[in-house]
Structures are given as structure tokens and as C-alpha cells.
Amino acid sequence: MIKVAINGYGTIGKRVADAVAAQPDMEVIGVSKTSVSAEAYIAKERGYPLYIADLGKKPAFEKAGIEVAGDVEAMLKAADIVVDATPGGVGEKNRPIYEKLGKKAIFQGGEDHEVAGFSFNAHANYNEAENHQFARVVSCNSTGLVRIIHALDQAFGVARVRAVMVRRGADPDDVKRGPIDAIVLNPASIPSHHGPDVNTVLPHINIVTLAMIVPTTFMHMHSIQMDLKKETTREEVLKVFENHSRIGLVRKTMGIKSNAQLREYTQDLGRPRTDLWENGVFEESVSILDGKEFYCFQAIHQEADVVPENIDCIRALMGTVKDSQESIRMTNEALGLVAIG
């Protein structure tokens, strides 16, 4: 069993912890929090040993009825690998600790590529990970882009990508961020950071991205255009998506035309935390013009799509499962991830 430590038990960390616990070849040996919170109580309910950075805060946890297993360094020493799910920028500060202890670690998309030196996507570069000590799972938007671009590049070749990210303003539990009544260019300059981020995994792709933030909390929406190298048809493209284990199709017959309706659907499916782990490509939007111009809309759940990628990255860095498709199958099966549509 691979012993996994989750450093940072927040939006991503708690999801990764549950995903690790579901795997047949992994176990959660500890999670970390900096202060008493609702998530600390959830960790207790899940039975995850809880570690804290500052043992001076231990009395506050104990007063709240939450047992502290020790400090973060003790957790790291007991682990085979660390998933660093701390807020953006904190992972860079944690890297020297992992280096000192000789631990493999996975960072999230909030860190720069240079923090790990290797950015990861299970379908695109799984087999390149094994000899690295560190890896970075690219951001939610970049993960969604890499999946769909790589799939079409493998099938038809991709000459050029132009994409607009319509980003949610904040996560559902974030009461400190906005906007409330505005559409904010993020950034106003072109390109946004998403294209260069995609290039850390797919360096050969010609991509330009634009982004804006809107007043919603659940999912990003992408408007994507690609120039393909080989002529194809809409039916052939749909078949590529149907055969991809992490690209789902929001069928026209479902009547779903919004992120809100898609969230309701995942909730009705009984998905944990209403998570959409896969890309949600709107079938009705998939178009091929003049044989080589591809268009679509896709929904990306910002809290969820990187979760299975973290699980596969654990196996890839540890070298325990050599075949990417086998790891993806194991992860999906344990999570109950069957792509919608």
C-alpha cells in the first residue's frame, strides 16, 4: 500500500483524501490543518489522523474534541508520498521540507511549473513522471483543456487552439471573493496564463487563451476552437469523446444548457459533493466546419477534475503501475467515475 499524506485539507485536499482512501493500493496516513474548522471535524469523522503545523495550537483542537496525531513533519516522515494541497504559493515554501526528508510530492496548479519542474496529466504524459521527485497537476482549467486537446491531437492532429475561459468567481464556500455584479476580465491582456500552462504538458501545441470571471460559484465554461490537421466529421469527433474515460457528453436529449442544471444532474447521480470529475462537453455545441475547424463548449468543475489526476500522479511518481490506462481504469473504478453521456 502506498502511504499518502495530504498536506492541506481544504477544497482539493479533502477530495483527494477521499479518493486515496477509495483506492485498493493506497492509504491516507494523515491530513493537515492549520486551525480548527468544519473540515477538521470532517477529517475526524472520516478517521483520518490529523496533524498540525504548530503544536502550540494543539489545545484549541483538543478543546474542540479533535485529536491531534502530531506535527506535520511527523506526518511527512511516515509517508511514501505527499499531496500538497495547500493554498497557492505555500507549496513552493514547503518544497525544501520535502527535499530535506527525501519525499516525493505532488503540487497543485496554484504553484508555478518551476516549483516541481514537471507538470502532469494522466492521459498525456503519465510515463514521463516516474523518474521525478516532484510533479505538479495542472490547474482545473488546464486539466480540462489538456484532456480535450490531447484527445483530438491523437486522433486528428491539432494545428492551433483558441479558447475562452469563462471562470467562476469563487468556490461555493468562499464568502470573501466576488464579483457580485460584474464581469471581470482576468486578465485584460492576452493571452491568459492557461495557454502557457497547457504548454507545460503539451509543449508542441499552438494555443492562445482568454479569460474572464463571472458571478457564479460552480464550474467554469470553456468556448473552444481548434484547427485540426486532418479532415474529419462531427460524428468521428463525438466517437473520440465517447471513447475517452474522462470526457463526458452532455447530451442534447438531457435538456441541460447551463452549469446549474449540470450540477443538479451530478447531484441526482449521487456523486460525492456533486463532483464532475470529467469534462462536460455539450454535445449540441460540437461542430466541424469545412472539415478541419472544431468548436465546442465544455463545463469544467473547478473543485473536482484534478482529483483523479492526483491519484494517477501518485502511481506514476511511485512507479507502482507502469501502464497509464491501467492506472486510469483503477482510479475511475474506485471513484465510480463513469463519464456522463
GUNUBA-644303 format. One record per residue (C-alpha): residue number from 1; residue in three letters; chain; y, z, x. Coordinates in pm, 1 decimal, decimal comma. Layout:
// GUNUBA-644303
REC  resi  resn  chain        py        pz        px
REC   NUM   ALA      A         Y         Z         X
...
***
This chain:
// GUNUBA-644303
REC  resi  resn  chain        py        pz        px
REC     1   MET      A       0,0       0,0       0,0
REC     2   ILE      A     346,6     -88,1     125,3
REC     3   LYS      A     565,2     222,5     121,9
REC     4   VAL      A     907,3     124,4     -11,4
REC     5   ALA      A    1226,8     330,5      -0,5
REC     6   ILE      A    1510,6     239,3    -236,7
REC     7   ASN      A    1839,8     334,1     -73,8
REC     8   GLY      A    2084,5     328,9    -363,7
REC     9   TYR      A    1950,9     392,4    -714,4
REC    10   GLY      A    2207,5     207,1    -925,7
REC    11   THR      A    2213,8    -114,3   -1127,7
REC    12   ILE      A    1989,2    -309,4    -889,2
REC    13   GLY      A    1812,8     -18,4    -719,4
REC    14   LYS      A    1668,1     127,9   -1036,8
REC    15   ARG      A    1536,5    -211,2   -1142,7
REC    16   VAL      A    1383,3    -280,1    -802,3
REC    17   ALA      A    1223,7      66,1    -802,2
REC    18   ASP      A    1053,3      -0,1   -1135,3
REC    19   ALA      A     944,0    -343,9   -1016,0
REC    20   VAL      A     797,7    -197,7    -695,7
REC    21   ALA      A     614,3      69,3    -895,8
REC    22   ALA      A     458,3    -205,2   -1109,8
REC    23   GLN      A     312,8    -394,4    -811,7
REC    24   PRO      A     -53,1    -347,4    -714,3
REC    25   ASP      A      25,5    -340,2    -341,6
REC    26   MET      A     339,7    -124,5    -327,6
REC    27   GLU      A     459,9     226,5    -398,6
REC    28   VAL      A     801,8     390,3    -426,8
REC    29   ILE      A     814,8     671,7    -171,9
REC    30   GLY      A    1169,9     769,9    -262,2
REC    31   VAL      A    1506,7     672,7    -406,2
REC    32   SER      A    1852,6     794,8    -307,9
REC    33   LYS      A    2164,4     908,1    -493,1
REC    34   THR      A    2494,1    1042,1    -366,5
REC    35   SER      A    2573,0    1260,6    -669,8
REC    36   VAL      A    2426,1    1393,9    -993,5
REC    37   SER      A    2426,7    1122,4   -1259,3
REC    38   ALA      A    2234,0     985,8   -1554,4
REC    39   GLU      A    2043,0     765,3   -1310,8
REC    40   ALA      A    1935,0    1073,5   -1114,1
REC    41   TYR      A    1778,2    1205,5   -1435,1
REC    42   ILE      A    1603,3     870,5   -1485,6
REC    43   ALA      A    1460,8     891,8   -1134,1
REC    44   LYS      A    1327,8    1236,6   -1220,5
REC    45   GLU      A    1170,5    1105,4   -1542,8
REC    46   ARG      A    1009,3     817,3   -1353,1
REC    47   GLY      A     865,5    1060,4   -1099,1
REC    48   TYR      A    1044,6     905,3    -803,1
REC    49   PRO      A    1115,3    1152,4    -519,5
REC    50   LEU      A    1492,6    1183,2    -497,1
REC    51   TYR      A    1673,8    1201,7    -162,9
REC    52   ILE      A    2042,2    1257,4     -97,3
REC    53   ALA      A    2270,8    1169,3     191,3
REC    54   ASP      A    2447,2    1506,6     202,3
REC    55   LEU      A    2219,3    1808,4     173,2
REC    56   GLY      A    2531,8    2011,9     107,5
REC    57   LYS      A    2518,3    1869,6    -244,8
REC    58   LYS      A    2161,6    1991,7    -299,1
REC    59   PRO      A    2272,2    2299,7    -504,1
REC    60   ALA      A    2451,9    2071,7    -751,6
REC    61   PHE      A    2133,7    1868,7    -806,3
REC    62   GLU      A    1919,0    2179,3    -839,1
REC    63   LYS      A    2164,8    2334,4   -1084,3
REC    64   ALA      A    2123,5    2019,1   -1293,3
REC    65   GLY      A    1746,5    2063,4   -1284,2
REC    66   ILE      A    1684,8    1777,2   -1041,3
REC    67   GLU      A    1462,4    1847,2    -742,5
REC    68   VAL      A    1577,9    1710,6    -407,7
REC    69   ALA      A    1297,8    1593,9    -177,7
REC    70   GLY      A    1516,1    1585,4     132,9
REC    71   ASP      A    1784,9    1382,6     301,2
REC    72   VAL      A    1799,6    1003,6     320,0
REC    73   GLU      A    1685,9     992,1     682,1
REC    74   ALA      A    1364,4    1173,6     589,2
REC    75   MET      A    1304,4     912,1     317,0
REC    76   LEU      A    1364,6     626,6     560,0
REC    77   LYS      A    1125,3     772,0     816,6
REC    78   ALA      A     846,4     782,9     557,2
REC    79   ALA      A     896,1     419,4     453,6
REC    80   ASP      A     745,8      94,3     578,2
REC    81   ILE      A    1046,7     -98,0     448,0
REC    82   VAL      A    1381,2     -18,7     286,1
REC    83   VAL      A    1550,4    -197,5      -2,0
REC    84   ASP      A    1920,4    -127,2      48,4
REC    85   ALA      A    2078,8    -144,9    -296,9
REC    86   THR      A    2395,9      40,0    -205,2
REC    87   PRO      A    2738,8     -98,0    -309,4
REC    88   GLY      A    2867,8    -399,9    -119,7
REC    89   GLY      A    2982,0    -313,3     231,3
REC    90   VAL      A    2776,4       5,2     254,4
REC    91   GLY      A    2466,0    -182,7     365,1
REC    92   GLU      A    2646,3    -301,4     676,4
REC    93   LYS      A    2719,2      60,7     764,4
REC    94   ASN      A    2353,9     151,8     704,3
REC    95   ARG      A    2211,0    -118,3     929,6
REC    96   PRO      A    2248,0      82,7    1254,7
REC    97   ILE      A    2039,8     361,2    1096,5
REC    98   TYR      A    1759,0     118,1    1014,2
REC    99   GLU      A    1778,9     -26,1    1364,6
REC   100   LYS      A    1756,2     320,7    1520,4
REC   101   LEU      A    1449,5     405,6    1311,3
REC   102   GLY      A    1290,3      64,3    1364,2
REC   103   LYS      A    1264,9      -3,9     991,0
REC   104   LYS      A    1261,4    -338,6     817,1
REC   105   ALA      A    1531,1    -360,0     548,9
REC   106   ILE      A    1642,1    -586,5     266,6
REC   107   PHE      A    2012,2    -610,6     182,4
REC   108   GLN      A    2170,7    -743,2    -135,8
REC   109   GLY      A    2415,5   -1028,3    -194,1
REC   110   GLY      A    2714,5    -796,9    -175,0
REC   111   GLU      A    2667,7    -796,7     202,5
REC   112   ASP      A    2768,2   -1087,1     423,6
REC   113   HIS      A    2492,4   -1312,4     552,9
REC   114   GLU      A    2563,0   -1190,4     906,7
REC   115   VAL      A    2456,3    -834,6     820,6
REC   116   ALA      A    2093,5    -947,2     801,3
REC   117   GLY      A    2115,4   -1281,2     980,8
REC   118   PHE      A    1865,4   -1426,6     732,9
REC   119   SER      A    1917,0   -1495,2     361,6
REC   120   PHE      A    1617,8   -1520,4     130,3
REC   121   ASN      A    1488,1   -1696,8    -177,4
REC   122   ALA      A    1117,5   -1684,3    -259,2
REC   123   HIS      A    1076,3   -2048,6    -358,6
REC   124   ALA      A    1295,8   -2189,8     -82,7
REC   125   ASN      A    1224,2   -2005,6     243,9
REC   126   TYR      A     960,4   -1735,3     193,3
REC   127   ASN      A     759,9   -1835,9     501,0
REC   128   GLU      A    1060,5   -1805,3     732,8
REC   129   ALA      A    1100,3   -1431,3     667,7
REC   130   GLU      A     803,1   -1274,0     844,7
REC   131   ASN      A     944,2   -1251,5    1196,3
REC   132   HIS      A    1271,5   -1094,2    1084,0
REC   133   GLN      A    1351,3    -723,8    1075,5
REC   134   PHE      A    1622,1    -777,4     814,1
REC   135   ALA      A    1673,0   -1008,9     520,3
REC   136   ARG      A    1936,9   -1048,4     253,7
REC   137   VAL      A    1857,4   -1150,4    -102,4
REC   138   VAL      A    2148,4   -1374,2    -200,6
REC   139   SER      A    2365,3   -1277,6    -498,2
REC   140   CYS      A    2270,2   -1325,6    -860,6
REC   141   ASN      A    2476,0   -1644,6    -895,4
REC   142   SER      A    2348,4   -1783,2    -566,5
REC   143   THR      A    1988,8   -1699,0    -659,5
REC   144   GLY      A    2027,3   -1892,1    -984,2
REC   145   LEU      A    2181,3   -2188,3    -803,6
REC   146   VAL      A    1922,6   -2194,2    -525,0
REC   147   ARG      A    1635,1   -2192,6    -773,9
REC   148   ILE      A    1755,6   -2492,7    -971,9
REC   149   ILE      A    1891,0   -2690,3    -675,1
REC   150   HIS      A    1574,3   -2638,9    -469,8
REC   151   ALA      A    1352,8   -2739,9    -763,2
REC   152   LEU      A    1539,0   -3068,7    -815,3
REC   153   ASP      A    1573,1   -3130,1    -441,8
REC   154   GLN      A    1195,9   -3101,1    -400,9
REC   155   ALA      A    1135,2   -3337,7    -692,0
REC   156   PHE      A    1407,7   -3600,0    -653,6
REC   157   GLY      A    1631,5   -3508,2    -360,2
REC   158   VAL      A    1981,5   -3370,6    -413,0
REC   159   ALA      A    2275,5   -3559,4    -262,2
REC   160   ARG      A    2557,3   -3343,8    -397,6
REC   161   VAL      A    2620,7   -3039,3    -619,6
REC   162   ARG      A    2936,1   -2941,2    -808,4
REC   163   ALA      A    2917,1   -2620,7   -1011,6
REC   164   VAL      A    3149,2   -2391,5   -1205,2
REC   165   MET      A    3062,3   -2021,5   -1233,5
REC   166   VAL      A    3190,7   -1851,9   -1548,7
REC   167   ARG      A    3136,9   -1493,2   -1441,4
REC   168   ARG      A    3111,4   -1177,0   -1647,8
REC   169   GLY      A    3397,1    -932,7   -1594,4
REC   170   ALA      A    3184,9    -621,1   -1536,8
REC   171   ASP      A    2837,8    -480,5   -1587,3
REC   172   PRO      A    2776,7    -318,6   -1928,9
REC   173   ASP      A    2812,9      37,0   -1795,1
REC   174   ASP      A    3123,6     -33,0   -1584,8
REC   175   VAL      A    3423,0     112,0   -1771,4
REC   176   LYS      A    3666,0      77,6   -1479,7
REC   177   ARG      A    3683,0    -301,1   -1448,6
REC   178   GLY      A    3818,9    -587,8   -1651,1
REC   179   PRO      A    3965,4    -816,9   -1753,9
REC   180   ILE      A    4003,1    -716,8   -2118,1
REC   181   ASP      A    4221,1   -1003,9   -2241,4
REC   182   ALA      A    4238,7   -1263,5   -1967,4
REC   183   ILE      A    4053,5   -1540,9   -1788,5
REC   184   VAL      A    4092,6   -1479,5   -1415,7
REC   185   LEU      A    4041,5   -1744,9   -1150,0
REC   186   ASN      A    3806,2   -1591,9    -895,3
REC   187   PRO      A    3931,4   -1724,9    -661,9
REC   188   ALA      A    4211,7   -1967,2    -747,4
REC   189   SER      A    4127,4   -2154,5    -426,2
REC   190   ILE      A    3836,5   -2395,0    -393,7
REC   191   PRO      A    3555,0   -2351,6    -302,8
REC   192   SER      A    3442,6   -2012,7    -427,2
REC   193   HIS      A    3205,1   -1819,6    -198,7
REC   194   HIS      A    2897,9   -1924,8    -396,2
REC   195   GLY      A    2858,3   -2266,6    -232,2
REC   196   PRO      A    2862,3   -2130,1     124,5
REC   197   ASP      A    2623,0   -1858,0       7,5
REC   198   VAL      A    2379,2   -2120,9    -122,0
REC   199   ASN      A    2405,4   -2290,6     218,1
REC   200   THR      A    2270,3   -1977,4     389,1
REC   201   VAL      A    1937,5   -2064,5     220,8
REC   202   LEU      A    1973,6   -2440,3     172,3
REC   203   PRO      A    2194,4   -2548,9     464,4
REC   204   HIS      A    2147,8   -2921,4     402,6
REC   205   ILE      A    2293,4   -2918,4      50,6
REC   206   ASN      A    2642,4   -3062,8      -7,3
REC   207   ILE      A    2783,4   -2814,3    -260,1
REC   208   VAL      A    3126,3   -2714,7    -390,2
REC   209   THR      A    3164,3   -2429,2    -638,2
REC   210   LEU      A    3448,0   -2293,7    -852,7
REC   211   ALA      A    3453,6   -1957,7   -1030,9
REC   212   MET      A    3639,0   -1761,9   -1295,3
REC   213   ILE      A    3594,9   -1422,8   -1461,4
REC   214   VAL      A    3591,5   -1378,6   -1840,1
REC   215   PRO      A    3595,8   -1069,8   -2066,5
REC   216   THR      A    3222,6   -1020,0   -2117,9
REC   217   THR      A    2963,2    -792,9   -1960,3
REC   218   PHE      A    2630,6    -970,6   -1997,5
REC   219   MET      A    2535,5   -1275,1   -1791,1
REC   220   HIS      A    2718,1   -1545,5   -1602,2
REC   221   MET      A    2724,3   -1904,1   -1728,2
REC   222   HIS      A    2698,5   -2199,4   -1490,9
REC   223   SER      A    2810,4   -2555,0   -1555,5
REC   224   ILE      A    2622,4   -2767,2   -1301,4
REC   225   GLN      A    2642,0   -3132,2   -1198,2
REC   226   MET      A    2417,3   -3282,5    -930,1
REC   227   ASP      A    2387,6   -3630,8    -784,7
REC   228   LEU      A    2018,4   -3697,2    -728,9
REC   229   LYS      A    1879,0   -3925,9    -459,3
REC   230   LYS      A    1604,8   -4078,1    -674,9
REC   231   GLU      A    1639,0   -4212,4   -1024,8
REC   232   THR      A    1474,6   -4002,2   -1291,9
REC   233   THR      A    1478,1   -3926,5   -1662,8
REC   234   ARG      A    1567,5   -3624,7   -1871,5
REC   235   GLU      A    1200,5   -3582,5   -1959,1
REC   236   GLU      A    1096,5   -3572,1   -1593,9
REC   237   VAL      A    1363,0   -3311,0   -1515,5
REC   238   LEU      A    1253,1   -3094,9   -1807,1
REC   239   LYS      A     895,7   -3115,8   -1677,8
REC   240   VAL      A    1012,3   -2981,8   -1338,1
REC   241   PHE      A    1172,7   -2686,2   -1513,4
REC   242   GLU      A     869,3   -2625,7   -1734,7
REC   243   ASN      A     652,4   -2604,4   -1422,5
REC   244   HIS      A     883,2   -2358,2   -1244,0
REC   245   SER      A     785,1   -1994,2   -1284,6
REC   246   ARG      A    1144,1   -1864,7   -1264,4
REC   247   ILE      A    1332,1   -2127,6   -1459,7
REC   248   GLY      A    1324,3   -2072,5   -1833,5
REC   249   LEU      A    1430,1   -2316,4   -2101,8
REC   250   VAL      A    1643,9   -2203,2   -2393,3
REC   251   ARG      A    1501,6   -2448,1   -2644,5
REC   252   LYS      A    1726,4   -2621,1   -2897,7
REC   253   THR      A    1493,8   -2501,1   -3174,3
REC   254   MET      A    1573,1   -2138,1   -3085,9
REC   255   GLY      A    1928,6   -2187,3   -3209,1
REC   256   ILE      A    2064,3   -1991,9   -2910,2
REC   257   LYS      A    2402,6   -2113,7   -2788,9
REC   258   SER      A    2552,6   -1800,4   -2631,7
REC   259   ASN      A    2483,7   -1522,9   -2384,7
REC   260   ALA      A    2493,2   -1271,3   -2670,5
REC   261   GLN      A    2216,0   -1448,8   -2859,4
REC   262   LEU      A    2013,4   -1482,4   -2539,7
REC   263   ARG      A    2047,6   -1110,3   -2476,1
REC   264   GLU      A    1924,1   -1039,1   -2829,2
REC   265   TYR      A    1625,9   -1264,0   -2763,7
REC   266   THR      A    1524,6   -1085,8   -2443,3
REC   267   GLN      A    1563,0    -755,8   -2625,2
REC   268   ASP      A    1336,3    -876,5   -2905,7
REC   269   LEU      A    1082,9    -987,5   -2643,4
REC   270   GLY      A    1066,4    -625,0   -2532,1
REC   271   ARG      A    1197,1    -698,5   -2183,1
REC   272   PRO      A    1284,3    -380,6   -1987,6
REC   273   ARG      A    1661,2    -324,1   -2011,2
REC   274   THR      A    1678,2    -667,1   -2187,8
REC   275   ASP      A    1641,3    -825,2   -1842,5
REC   276   LEU      A    1634,0   -1201,7   -1796,0
REC   277   TRP      A    1468,7   -1235,2   -1455,3
REC   278   GLU      A    1457,0   -1614,6   -1471,6
REC   279   ASN      A    1730,3   -1877,4   -1500,5
REC   280   GLY      A    1810,2   -1955,6   -1863,1
REC   281   VAL      A    1865,3   -2332,9   -1870,0
REC   282   PHE      A    1987,7   -2460,5   -2206,0
REC   283   GLU      A    1751,6   -2743,9   -2295,1
REC   284   GLU      A    2008,5   -2921,6   -2511,0
REC   285   SER      A    2250,9   -2941,8   -2217,6
REC   286   VAL      A    2008,1   -3106,2   -1974,4
REC   287   SER      A    2129,7   -3461,1   -1925,6
REC   288   ILE      A    2070,0   -3751,7   -1689,4
REC   289   LEU      A    2335,9   -4022,8   -1678,7
REC   290   ASP      A    2286,8   -4354,9   -1501,3
REC   291   GLY      A    1951,6   -4236,0   -1367,5
REC   292   LYS      A    2088,3   -4003,8   -1098,6
REC   293   GLU      A    2362,2   -3783,2   -1247,3
REC   294   PHE      A    2224,2   -3446,3   -1362,6
REC   295   TYR      A    2411,6   -3198,7   -1585,7
REC   296   CYS      A    2324,3   -2866,0   -1745,7
REC   297   PHE      A    2439,2   -2521,2   -1849,8
REC   298   GLN      A    2240,8   -2219,6   -1733,2
REC   299   ALA      A    2271,5   -1846,2   -1801,1
REC   300   ILE      A    2221,5   -1600,7   -1514,7
REC   301   HIS      A    2163,4   -1229,9   -1579,7
REC   302   GLN      A    2362,4   -1060,1   -1305,9
REC   303   GLU      A    2160,5    -737,3   -1318,5
REC   304   ALA      A    1815,2    -891,7   -1312,9
REC   305   ASP      A    1747,8   -1227,2   -1147,3
REC   306   VAL      A    1744,8   -1083,6    -792,8
REC   307   VAL      A    1483,4    -820,7    -881,0
REC   308   PRO      A    1168,7   -1036,4    -841,9
REC   309   GLU      A    1325,2   -1190,6    -530,3
REC   310   ASN      A    1345,5    -844,9    -371,9
REC   311   ILE      A     975,9    -787,6    -443,6
REC   312   ASP      A     873,1   -1115,7    -282,5
REC   313   CYS      A    1103,8   -1044,0       9,9
REC   314   ILE      A     917,7    -717,2      72,6
REC   315   ARG      A     587,6    -903,1     110,6
REC   316   ALA      A     747,9   -1180,7     314,6
REC   317   LEU      A     906,1    -940,5     567,1
REC   318   MET      A     592,5    -728,2     588,5
REC   319   GLY      A     369,2   -1032,6     627,1
REC   320   THR      A     110,2    -895,4     385,6
REC   321   VAL      A      93,4   -1205,9     163,4
REC   322   LYS      A     127,1   -1531,8     354,8
REC   323   ASP      A     148,9   -1773,3      62,7
REC   324   SER      A     477,4   -1777,7    -128,2
REC   325   GLN      A     322,0   -1894,4    -453,6
REC   326   GLU      A      66,9   -1613,6    -442,0
REC   327   SER      A     338,7   -1352,9    -394,9
REC   328   ILE      A     546,3   -1505,5    -674,8
REC   329   ARG      A     239,9   -1502,4    -901,4
REC   330   MET      A     166,9   -1137,4    -818,5
REC   331   THR      A     527,1   -1034,0    -878,7
REC   332   ASN      A     560,5   -1220,2   -1206,2
REC   333   GLU      A     227,5   -1094,7   -1335,9
REC   334   ALA      A     310,1    -731,7   -1256,7
REC   335   LEU      A     652,0    -760,8   -1421,6
REC   336   GLY      A     523,5    -953,2   -1720,6
REC   337   LEU      A     756,3   -1237,6   -1627,8
REC   338   VAL      A     661,9   -1545,6   -1824,9
REC   339   ALA      A     957,8   -1783,6   -1821,2
REC   340   ILE      A    1109,6   -1834,7   -2165,8
REC   341   GLY      A    1068,6   -2166,4   -2342,7
***
